Amino acid sequence: MTFEPPRLGPGAIYLRSLDGLFRSHADLIKVAEIEPQSLWTKGTAPGSLPQGSPGELRHLQALPQTILTHGVGCPIGGTICDQARQVPQFRAWTEALNAPWTSEHLSIFHVRGPSGEQPCGFLMPPLQTEAGVSLAARNITRRAAALGKPFAFETGVNYFAPRSCEMPDGEFFRAVAEAADCGILLDLTNLWANHKNGRAEIHDVLVRLPFERVWEVHLAGLEFAHGHWSWVCANG
């Protein structure tokens, strides 16, 4: 891995409602993490793509923080992995905001069902096998090339009990990062949720990670719903 991420300091996920806070407290908030898809709108016509406002992009360019971009709509953990529809605009925003690197979830959002491609409705975990490592690594390599930026994947929430065929959580994250030669966005809240949901203890996951590949850390709150723990709102 040749990319050495700069040390940026503490930051937060950007929300429109907090715009004034970001602009007035640049001494405390060093990084603004932009989730472009959350700021785009989509037409009602079949096949329409979400689009961002050039005016809003210019507004974000004036933020006093270093900006990172983080994907929330095109996860890279599954067989259905959008590498073409939203990626060009995501790249344009990442370049315009001069982000030193970008990131996306190591999760699945679409699966193939009897009637074709179906959304899960929520980010779901990939199967943690050697085949899953190879699939994720291929997706990450393609995504990084399409975006033209160093890329990190976010460690996700897993709501299911471990299967006998699966690799331990930390070993899986390590294997994906090494196979794809990429960075890791370490979401400690997600790992804590996994711990509370009955998967690996958070310490056991952390000791298996290659910390030289951890470029960023997310922290957020937890909530309990429908028998599982999950994150509330992430701050990076």
TIFI-214862 format. One record per atom (N, C-alpha, C): chain; atom name; x, y, z. Coordinates in steps of 0.05 Angstrom, whole numbers. Layout:
BEGIN
A|CA|X|Y|Z
...
//
This chain:
BEGIN
A|N|17|-24|0
A|CA|0|0|0
A|C|18|25|0
A|N|15|41|-21
A|CA|33|64|-24
A|C|20|90|-13
A|N|-6|91|-10
A|CA|-20|115|-1
A|C|-16|118|30
A|N|-7|141|38
A|CA|-5|147|67
A|C|-24|169|73
A|N|-47|163|86
A|CA|-67|183|91
A|C|-57|205|110
A|N|-63|230|105
A|CA|-55|251|123
A|C|-71|250|149
A|N|-59|260|170
A|CA|-73|261|196
A|C|-90|286|195
A|N|-116|282|197
A|CA|-135|304|193
A|C|-148|315|219
A|N|-149|299|240
A|CA|-161|308|265
A|C|-191|301|266
A|N|-205|311|287
A|CA|-233|303|291
A|C|-252|317|271
A|N|-273|303|266
A|CA|-293|314|247
A|C|-320|303|253
A|N|-339|308|234
A|CA|-366|299|237
A|C|-379|296|210
A|N|-400|279|209
A|CA|-416|276|185
A|C|-431|303|181
A|N|-430|313|156
A|CA|-443|338|150
A|C|-473|334|146
A|N|-488|352|158
A|CA|-517|353|154
A|C|-524|382|147
A|N|-543|385|129
A|CA|-551|413|122
A|C|-559|429|146
A|N|-572|416|165
A|CA|-582|431|189
A|C|-559|440|207
A|N|-535|429|203
A|CA|-512|436|219
A|C|-492|453|204
A|N|-500|463|181
A|CA|-481|478|164
A|C|-468|501|179
A|N|-484|516|194
A|CA|-473|539|208
A|C|-453|531|230
A|N|-458|508|242
A|CA|-440|498|263
A|C|-413|491|250
A|N|-413|479|227
A|CA|-388|473|214
A|C|-372|498|207
A|N|-386|518|197
A|CA|-373|542|188
A|C|-363|560|211
A|N|-376|558|234
A|CA|-368|575|256
A|C|-349|562|276
A|N|-344|535|272
A|CA|-327|521|291
A|C|-305|504|277
A|N|-293|517|258
A|CA|-271|503|243
A|C|-248|497|261
A|N|-246|511|284
A|CA|-224|505|303
A|C|-228|479|317
A|N|-253|470|319
A|CA|-260|445|333
A|C|-266|422|314
A|N|-280|429|292
A|CA|-287|408|272
A|C|-268|411|249
A|N|-249|393|248
A|CA|-228|394|228
A|C|-236|381|201
A|N|-254|362|202
A|CA|-262|347|179
A|C|-292|347|176
A|N|-301|352|152
A|CA|-329|349|145
A|C|-332|325|126
A|N|-346|304|136
A|CA|-350|281|118
A|C|-377|284|104
A|N|-376|287|78
A|CA|-399|291|61
A|C|-409|264|51
A|N|-435|259|53
A|CA|-448|235|42
A|C|-463|245|17
A|N|-451|246|-6
A|CA|-464|259|-29
A|C|-492|249|-35
A|N|-497|223|-34
A|CA|-523|213|-42
A|C|-545|224|-24
A|N|-538|230|1
A|CA|-559|241|19
A|C|-567|270|12
A|N|-552|282|-6
A|CA|-557|310|-14
A|C|-567|312|-43
A|N|-570|289|-56
A|CA|-580|289|-83
A|C|-610|284|-84
A|N|-622|291|-106
A|CA|-651|285|-111
A|C|-654|268|-136
A|N|-676|254|-137
A|CA|-681|235|-159
A|C|-708|241|-171
A|N|-709|241|-198
A|CA|-734|245|-211
A|C|-752|221|-209
A|N|-777|224|-218
A|CA|-797|203|-216
A|C|-797|186|-241
A|N|-784|194|-263
A|CA|-785|178|-288
A|C|-770|152|-284
A|N|-779|130|-296
A|CA|-766|105|-294
A|C|-736|107|-304
A|N|-718|95|-288
A|CA|-690|96|-295
A|C|-676|122|-289
A|N|-689|141|-277
A|CA|-676|166|-271
A|C|-655|163|-250
A|N|-634|179|-252
A|CA|-612|177|-233
A|C|-613|201|-214
A|N|-604|196|-189
A|CA|-602|219|-170
A|C|-582|239|-180
A|N|-588|265|-176
A|CA|-571|286|-185
A|C|-566|306|-162
A|N|-542|316|-161
A|CA|-535|337|-142
A|C|-537|364|-153
A|N|-541|384|-136
A|CA|-544|412|-145
A|C|-516|424|-147
A|N|-510|436|-171
A|CA|-484|451|-173
A|C|-481|473|-153
A|N|-504|486|-146
A|CA|-503|507|-126
A|C|-495|496|-98
A|N|-507|474|-91
A|CA|-500|462|-65
A|C|-471|452|-65
A|N|-461|442|-87
A|CA|-434|433|-88
A|C|-415|457|-84
A|N|-421|480|-96
A|CA|-405|504|-92
A|C|-406|513|-63
A|N|-430|510|-51
A|CA|-433|517|-23
A|C|-415|500|-5
A|N|-414|474|-11
A|CA|-397|456|4
A|C|-367|461|0
A|N|-360|469|-24
A|CA|-332|475|-29
A|C|-322|498|-12
A|N|-340|514|-2
A|CA|-332|537|15
A|C|-329|530|45
A|N|-335|505|52
A|CA|-331|497|80
A|C|-302|500|88
A|N|-297|508|113
A|CA|-269|512|121
A|C|-254|486|128
A|N|-269|464|129
A|CA|-257|438|137
A|C|-244|424|113
A|N|-226|405|119
A|CA|-219|385|100
A|C|-243|367|95
A|N|-249|360|71
A|CA|-273|345|65
A|C|-266|316|56
A|N|-280|297|67
A|CA|-280|270|58
A|C|-307|263|46
A|N|-308|245|27
A|CA|-334|236|17
A|C|-338|207|25
A|N|-363|200|31
A|CA|-370|174|41
A|C|-395|165|28
A|N|-394|142|14
A|CA|-418|132|0
A|C|-437|118|19
A|N|-463|123|13
A|CA|-484|110|29
A|C|-505|96|12
A|N|-499|93|-14
A|CA|-519|81|-32
A|C|-509|59|-50
A|N|-483|55|-51
A|CA|-472|35|-70
A|C|-451|17|-56
A|N|-460|1|-37
A|CA|-441|-16|-21
A|C|-426|-36|-39
A|N|-404|-45|-29
A|CA|-386|-61|-46
A|C|-382|-90|-37
A|N|-402|-100|-22
A|CA|-399|-127|-12
A|C|-413|-150|-27
A|N|-430|-143|-47
A|CA|-446|-163|-59
A|C|-442|-168|-89
A|N|-457|-187|-100
A|CA|-455|-193|-128
A|C|-468|-171|-145
A|N|-487|-157|-134
A|CA|-499|-134|-147
A|C|-486|-109|-136
A|N|-469|-97|-151
A|CA|-452|-75|-142
A|C|-452|-54|-164
A|N|-466|-32|-160
A|CA|-468|-11|-180
A|C|-441|3|-183
A|N|-428|-2|-206
A|CA|-402|10|-212
A|C|-404|31|-234
A|N|-429|37|-243
A|CA|-431|54|-267
A|C|-452|76|-263
A|N|-475|71|-251
A|CA|-497|90|-252
A|C|-491|115|-235
A|N|-485|111|-210
A|CA|-480|134|-192
A|C|-451|142|-189
A|N|-433|124|-197
A|CA|-405|129|-193
A|C|-394|154|-207
A|N|-402|159|-232
A|CA|-391|183|-245
A|C|-397|209|-230
A|N|-421|212|-220
A|CA|-427|237|-206
A|C|-414|237|-178
A|N|-412|214|-166
A|CA|-398|212|-140
A|C|-369|220|-144
A|N|-357|211|-166
A|CA|-329|219|-172
A|C|-327|249|-176
A|N|-346|260|-190
A|CA|-345|289|-195
A|C|-346|305|-169
A|N|-363|296|-151
A|CA|-365|310|-125
A|C|-339|306|-109
A|N|-329|282|-109
A|CA|-305|276|-94
A|C|-281|293|-104
A|N|-279|295|-130
A|CA|-258|312|-142
A|C|-262|341|-136
A|N|-287|351|-139
A|CA|-293|379|-134
A|C|-288|387|-105
A|N|-292|368|-87
A|CA|-289|374|-58
A|C|-260|368|-49
A|N|-243|359|-68
A|CA|-215|354|-62
A|C|-211|335|-39
A|N|-227|313|-38
A|CA|-224|294|-16
A|C|-199|277|-20
A|N|-182|274|1
A|CA|-158|258|-2
A|C|-163|229|-6
A|N|-186|219|5
A|CA|-194|191|-1
A|C|-224|190|1
A|N|-236|168|-6
A|CA|-265|164|-4
A|C|-271|136|7
A|N|-296|131|14
A|CA|-303|106|27
A|C|-331|98|21
A|N|-337|72|27
A|CA|-364|61|23
A|C|-366|36|41
A|N|-391|27|45
A|CA|-396|5|63
A|C|-389|-22|51
A|N|-378|-39|68
A|CA|-373|-67|60
A|C|-399|-82|67
A|N|-419|-78|51
A|CA|-446|-88|57
A|C|-460|-95|30
A|N|-484|-105|33
A|CA|-501|-112|10
A|C|-527|-96|12
A|N|-537|-86|-11
A|CA|-562|-72|-11
A|C|-582|-85|-30
A|N|-573|-97|-52
A|CA|-590|-110|-71
A|C|-584|-140|-73
A|N|-605|-156|-77
A|CA|-602|-184|-82
A|C|-620|-192|-105
A|N|-615|-215|-117
A|CA|-632|-224|-139
A|C|-654|-243|-128
A|N|-679|-236|-134
A|CA|-702|-252|-125
A|C|-717|-263|-149
A|N|-741|-275|-143
A|CA|-757|-287|-165
A|C|-765|-267|-186
A|N|-769|-242|-178
A|CA|-778|-222|-198
A|C|-755|-203|-206
A|N|-730|-213|-201
A|CA|-707|-197|-210
A|C|-693|-184|-187
A|N|-679|-162|-192
A|CA|-663|-148|-172
A|C|-682|-135|-151
A|N|-676|-140|-125
A|CA|-693|-130|-104
A|C|-675|-116|-83
A|N|-684|-92|-73
A|CA|-670|-79|-52
A|C|-676|-92|-25
A|N|-656|-94|-8
A|CA|-660|-106|19
A|C|-675|-86|37
A|N|-674|-61|31
A|CA|-686|-41|48
A|C|-668|-30|70
A|N|-645|-44|73
A|CA|-626|-36|94
A|C|-600|-49|87
A|N|-577|-37|95
A|CA|-551|-49|89
A|C|-549|-76|104
A|N|-542|-97|90
A|CA|-539|-123|102
A|C|-511|-134|99
A|N|-503|-152|116
A|CA|-475|-162|115
A|C|-470|-183|94
A|N|-446|-183|82
A|CA|-439|-204|63
A|C|-432|-230|79
A|N|-432|-252|65
A|CA|-423|-277|77
A|C|-393|-276|79
A|N|-382|-282|103
A|CA|-354|-278|108
A|C|-338|-304|102
A|N|-335|-309|76
A|CA|-320|-333|67
A|C|-298|-323|48
A|N|-281|-342|39
A|CA|-260|-336|20
A|C|-272|-324|-5
A|N|-294|-336|-14
A|CA|-308|-326|-38
A|C|-318|-297|-33
A|N|-327|-291|-9
A|CA|-336|-265|-2
A|C|-313|-245|-2
A|N|-290|-254|7
A|CA|-266|-237|6
A|C|-259|-230|-23
A|N|-258|-250|-40
A|CA|-251|-246|-68
A|C|-271|-227|-82
A|N|-297|-231|-76
A|CA|-317|-214|-89
A|C|-314|-185|-80
A|N|-311|-181|-54
A|CA|-308|-154|-43
A|C|-283|-140|-54
A|N|-261|-155|-55
A|CA|-236|-144|-66
A|C|-239|-136|-95
A|N|-252|-152|-111
A|CA|-257|-145|-139
A|C|-274|-119|-141
A|N|-295|-118|-125
A|CA|-312|-94|-126
A|C|-297|-69|-117
A|N|-281|-72|-96
A|CA|-265|-49|-86
A|C|-245|-40|-107
A|N|-231|-58|-120
A|CA|-212|-51|-140
A|C|-225|-36|-163
A|N|-248|-45|-172
A|CA|-262|-32|-193
A|C|-272|-4|-184
A|N|-282|-2|-160
A|CA|-293|23|-150
A|C|-271|44|-147
A|N|-248|35|-136
A|CA|-226|54|-132
A|C|-216|64|-159
A|N|-215|46|-179
A|CA|-206|55|-206
A|C|-226|74|-218
A|N|-252|69|-214
A|CA|-273|86|-226
A|C|-273|113|-212
A|N|-267|115|-187
A|CA|-267|140|-172
A|C|-241|155|-174
A|N|-219|141|-180
A|CA|-194|154|-182
A|C|-183|164|-156
A|N|-191|152|-134
A|CA|-182|161|-108
A|C|-175|137|-90
A|N|-157|140|-71
A|CA|-153|119|-51
A|C|-180|112|-38
A|N|-184|87|-32
A|CA|-210|77|-23
A|C|-208|62|3
A|N|-228|66|21
A|CA|-230|51|46
A|C|-258|40|48
A|N|-260|16|59
A|CA|-287|5|64
A|C|-294|8|93
A|N|-320|11|99
A|CA|-329|14|126
A|C|-337|-14|137
A|N|-327|-20|161
A|CA|-335|-44|175
A|C|-364|-42|184
A|N|-381|-61|175
A|CA|-410|-58|178
A|C|-422|-72|202
A|N|-448|-68|205
A|CA|-464|-82|225
A|C|-472|-109|214
A|N|-471|-130|232
A|CA|-480|-157|224
A|C|-501|-166|244
A|N|-525|-172|234
A|CA|-547|-178|251
A|C|-551|-208|255
A|N|-533|-224|243
A|CA|-537|-253|243
A|C|-517|-268|261
A|N|-525|-291|271
A|CA|-506|-307|286
A|C|-485|-318|267
A|N|-460|-321|277
A|CA|-438|-331|260
A|C|-445|-359|250
A|N|-438|-365|225
A|CA|-441|-391|214
A|C|-414|-406|215
A|N|-416|-432|215
A|CA|-391|-449|217
A|C|-373|-445|193
A|N|-385|-437|170
A|CA|-369|-434|146
A|C|-355|-406|144
A|N|-362|-388|163
A|CA|-352|-361|161
A|C|-325|-356|175
A|N|-310|-337|165
A|CA|-286|-328|178
A|C|-294|-310|201
A|N|-277|-308|222
A|CA|-283|-289|244
A|C|-283|-260|232
A|N|-299|-243|245
A|CA|-303|-216|234
A|C|-277|-201|229
A|N|-259|-200|248
A|CA|-234|-186|245
A|C|-216|-198|223
A|N|-216|-224|221
A|CA|-201|-238|200
A|C|-212|-231|172
A|N|-238|-230|170
A|CA|-251|-223|145
A|C|-244|-195|136
A|N|-246|-176|155
A|CA|-239|-148|148
A|C|-209|-146|139
A|N|-192|-160|154
A|CA|-164|-159|146
A|C|-160|-171|118
A|N|-172|-194|113
A|CA|-168|-207|87
A|C|-178|-190|64
A|N|-201|-176|68
A|CA|-211|-159|47
A|C|-192|-136|42
A|N|-183|-123|63
A|CA|-165|-100|60
A|C|-139|-108|47
A|N|-128|-131|54
A|CA|-103|-139|42
A|C|-106|-149|13
A|N|-128|-162|7
A|CA|-133|-172|-20
A|C|-138|-148|-39
A|N|-152|-128|-29
A|CA|-158|-104|-46
A|C|-136|-83|-44
A|N|-118|-86|-25
A|CA|-97|-66|-20
A|C|-109|-39|-16
A|N|-128|-37|4
A|CA|-143|-13|8
A|C|-142|-5|38
A|N|-156|16|45
A|CA|-158|25|72
A|C|-183|14|86
A|N|-184|19|112
A|CA|-207|11|129
A|C|-218|36|143
A|N|-244|40|140
A|CA|-259|59|157
A|C|-270|43|180
A|N|-257|46|203
A|CA|-264|30|227
A|C|-287|42|241
A|N|-311|30|238
A|CA|-334|40|252
A|C|-337|25|279
A|N|-328|38|300
A|CA|-328|25|326
A|C|-357|20|336
A|N|-375|37|329
A|CA|-403|33|337
A|C|-414|8|324
A|N|-408|3|298
A|CA|-417|-21|285
A|C|-405|-46|298
A|N|-380|-45|305
A|CA|-367|-68|319
A|C|-380|-73|346
A|N|-386|-51|360
A|CA|-399|-54|386
A|C|-427|-66|383
A|N|-442|-57|362
A|CA|-468|-68|357
A|C|-466|-98|350
A|N|-445|-106|335
A|CA|-441|-134|329
A|C|-436|-150|354
A|N|-419|-138|372
A|CA|-413|-150|398
A|C|-439|-155|413
A|N|-456|-135|414
A|CA|-481|-137|430
A|C|-501|-155|416
A|N|-498|-158|389
A|CA|-516|-176|375
A|C|-507|-205|376
A|N|-486|-211|390
A|CA|-478|-239|394
A|C|-456|-249|376
A|N|-443|-231|361
A|CA|-421|-239|344
A|C|-395|-237|360
A|N|-373|-231|347
A|CA|-347|-231|360
A|C|-345|-208|380
A|N|-331|-212|402
A|CA|-325|-190|420
A|C|-308|-170|406
A|N|-314|-144|412
A|CA|-301|-123|398
A|C|-270|-125|401
A|N|-260|-133|424
A|CA|-231|-135|427
A|C|-220|-156|408
A|N|-234|-178|404
A|CA|-224|-199|387
A|C|-223|-190|358
A|N|-241|-172|350
A|CA|-241|-161|323
A|C|-217|-142|320
A|N|-214|-124|339
A|CA|-193|-104|337
A|C|-165|-116|335
A|N|-160|-137|351
A|CA|-133|-148|351
A|C|-126|-161|325
A|N|-145|-167|308
A|CA|-140|-180|282
A|C|-137|-160|259
A|N|-143|-134|265
A|CA|-142|-115|243
A|C|-114|-105|237
A|N|-108|-99|212
A|CA|-82|-86|205
A|C|-85|-56|210
A|N|-76|-46|233
A|CA|-81|-18|239
A|C|-67|1|221
A|N|-47|-8|207
A|CA|-34|10|187
A|C|-53|17|164
A|N|-74|1|162
A|CA|-94|7|141
A|C|-118|22|151
A|N|-120|28|176
A|CA|-143|43|187
A|C|-138|72|183
A|N|-153|84|165
A|CA|-150|112|157
A|C|-169|131|172
A|N|-190|119|183
A|CA|-212|136|194
A|C|-227|119|214
A|N|-239|133|234
A|CA|-255|120|254
A|C|-282|134|256
A|N|-303|118|258
A|CA|-330|129|262
A|C|-339|121|290
A|N|-353|140|303
A|CA|-367|136|329
A|C|-395|147|327
A|N|-414|133|339
A|CA|-442|142|339
A|C|-456|130|363
A|N|-482|134|363
A|CA|-499|122|384
A|C|-511|96|375
A|N|-522|81|394
A|CA|-535|55|389
A|C|-564|57|396
A|N|-580|41|382
A|CA|-608|38|390
A|C|-616|8|387
A|N|-636|0|402
A|CA|-645|-28|402
A|C|-673|-28|390
A|N|-676|-44|368
A|CA|-702|-45|355
A|C|-705|-72|342
A|N|-729|-84|344
A|CA|-736|-110|331
A|C|-716|-132|338
A|N|-706|-131|363
A|CA|-689|-152|373
A|C|-660|-149|366
A|N|-651|-127|354
A|CA|-623|-124|347
A|C|-614|-95|354
A|N|-588|-93|358
A|CA|-575|-67|362
A|C|-565|-57|335
A|N|-566|-30|332
A|CA|-557|-18|307
A|C|-548|10|314
A|N|-533|23|295
A|CA|-524|50|299
A|C|-547|69|296
A|N|-544|93|307
A|CA|-564|114|305
A|C|-555|135|284
A|N|-534|149|289
A|CA|-524|170|271
A|C|-494|172|274
A|N|-479|167|253
A|CA|-450|165|256
A|C|-437|193|256
A|N|-416|195|272
A|CA|-398|218|271
A|C|-370|207|267
A|N|-354|219|248
A|CA|-328|208|242
A|C|-306|226|253
//
